[in-house]
Amino acid sequence: MTDKPSSDVAQKRATLLAKLADASARPPTLVAASKRQSDERIDAALAAGHRVFGENRVQEAQSRWAERRTQYPDLELRLIGPLQTNKAEDAVTLFDVIETVDRPKLARALAKACEKLDRRPELLIQVNTGDEPQKAGVSVTELSALIQLCRQELALPVIGLMCIPPADEPAGPHFAFLAKLADRHGLQQRSMGMSGDFETAAGFGATHVRVGTAFFGEREH
Ligand SMILES: *Cc1c(COP(=O)(O)O)cnc(C)c1O
């Protein structure tokens, strides 16, 4: 296998942007899910003009972006993986958007960190639309209460919802449901869709799709 990360990544990115433009009159923002990708590929994405990245782990993101952040002031870094309360301050320091708020304890930890650091990343609430016991995300029945806690008591900037549908079900109904929940609560951003189903998500009104392997190629282990 020949490895020419710069042309490969630039080409994959261009293909994805074209597919998104075809899938929707208002194409979603392409979030490059960069977990476990090489520095070469990250730098190739940056060289191609990409600026919006999603990371799963706070620590991995810190080492990857600390320096590049100063090089690229127009970066947008989004946390798309689960967040532990003891990492709330680190997350608030690094990320522009945190997509995975899913419980009151985490919302309170983030509010405290925002206050202390005087920094307010925008927040999405992750919804467990498939009610999967092993999966992160607030249950649909507890969503309203969590939104209310964030907005009213904690004054946190909640601007959208995020979901990861069950792997063994068609994703479309989950995307449609998330869009409906977002409408109901007056939330603008809908982060949904990955490498296998981003076009479906775009068709159901995603504002952000999180694409890893189709953007960069297979992940390292
Ligand atoms: C890894 C990951 C993605 C991207 O997955 P691909 O299938 O590689 O596109 C998207 N969202 C989340 C939350 C992820 O963890």
The ligand as an SDF file (V2000), in Angstrom:
LIG
                    3D

 15 15  0  0  0  0  0  0  0  0999 V2000
  -15.1240    7.5070   15.8810 C   0  0  0  0  0  0  0  0  0  0  0  0
  -16.3700    8.3000   15.9230 C   0  0  0  0  0  0  0  0  0  0  0  0
  -16.9320    8.8150   14.7520 C   0  0  0  0  0  0  0  0  0  0  0  0
  -16.3730    8.5290   13.3670 C   0  0  0  0  0  0  0  0  0  0  0  0
  -16.5200    7.1800   13.0620 O   0  0  0  0  0  0  0  0  0  0  0  0
  -16.2420    6.6350   11.5570 P   0  0  0  0  0  0  0  0  0  0  0  0
  -17.1010    5.4430   11.4430 O   0  0  0  0  0  0  0  0  0  0  0  0
  -14.7970    6.3360   11.4950 O   0  0  0  0  0  0  0  0  0  0  0  0
  -16.6460    7.7160   10.6320 O   0  0  0  0  0  0  0  0  0  0  0  0
  -18.0540    9.6040   14.8760 C   0  0  0  0  0  0  0  0  0  0  0  0
  -18.6180    9.8710   16.0600 N   0  0  0  0  0  0  0  0  0  0  0  0
  -18.1040    9.4010   17.2050 C   0  0  0  0  0  0  0  0  0  0  0  0
  -18.7500    9.7410   18.4860 C   0  0  0  0  0  0  0  0  0  0  0  0
  -16.9730    8.5950   17.1760 C   0  0  0  0  0  0  0  0  0  0  0  0
  -16.4950    8.0920   18.3150 O   0  0  0  0  0  0  0  0  0  0  0  0
  1  2  1  0
  2  3  1  0
  2 14  2  0
  3  4  1  0
  3 10  2  0
  4  5  1  0
  5  6  1  0
  6  7  2  0
  6  8  1  0
  6  9  1  0
 10 11  1  0
 11 12  2  0
 12 13  1  0
 12 14  1  0
 14 15  1  0
M  END
$$$$
